[in-house]
Amino acid sequence: QIFCLPAALDRILSNLANNAIFAMKETGGTLLFALERAEIKTKIVQPFSDTIEPGTYAKFTIEDTGSGMDSSTLERIFSPFFTTKAPGEGLGLGLSSALRLLKDGNGHFTVNTTLGKGTRFNLYWDLANEQTEDT
């Protein structure tokens, strides 16, 4: 069990999935969704991502085999109004709003991308337990 607003979760996953679909628009590809329980034993520290502390999490993965991103694009993807889409195809608010909703819900993320091969977002939420529910 995780604590988050269902509407926020829907918006986060929809925004990430829509971007993944757009990244595969020209060449097609595969979009993967996965949900698992993750035991993080050592702190995860990656560029452009949150630091994930050791603990037990619900881990939701969204992975595509699309165009991927170079590092200069990756640095800017969470900035409001930044988009790689043509005029009229997007406002550049999807990822910035998804990140805000994720953080508002005490979620964390990592992102890995390879230009020409695809992108993977891992979203992490603390798993609720009796101790969490009592506090």
ABEGO torsion letter per residue (X at the ends): XBBBBAAAAAAAAAAAAAAAAAAAAAAEEBBBBBBBBBBBABBBBBBGBBBBBBEBBBBBBBBBABAEBBAAAAAAAABBGBBABBBGAEAGAAAAAAAAAAAAAGBBBBBBBBBGAEBBBBBBBBBBBAAAAAX
